[in-house]
């Protein structure tokens, strides 16, 4: 993961220099464990390693990848808690059925085993899916739209997502 962060930071310096200064310091193990406990989830090792290098970005509305900012731990938790409250309150019950593209479970508008790792600030997130449908991979990367039914698997892993984003850019 260190190698991927190094490549990502080099890419940022060239393509999004304004985003470099928004990267947070590393998260410490106890912070990660505290958020995991509050969410009742165990983060995949690659996500922990990612956060131990930079704990997301400061919220200055400067996108790092496409139009997404990288979420720090406190925002990962806040997003999850907000969506969990809506789920538990039955808010998603009358929503349309999910249209999965790839092995995403369609029973859930939002699944409490999805971890938001990046956001566009408008309620649309990139998530790590810890509960994939048959044929999927635990840790696959999916899209979550707050007002659209489509849920798409966009990468098999966090590493693959980051590397794909930085290698498909216009120079």
ABEGO torsion letter per residue (X at the ends): XAAAAAAAAAAAAAABAAAAAABBBBBBAAAAAAAAAAAGBBBBAAAAAAAAABBEBBBAGBBABEABBBBBAAAAAAAAAAAAAAAAAGAAAABBBBBBBEBBBAABABBAABBBABBAGAGBBBBBBABBBBGBBBGBBBBBBAABABBBBABABAAAAAAAAAAABBX
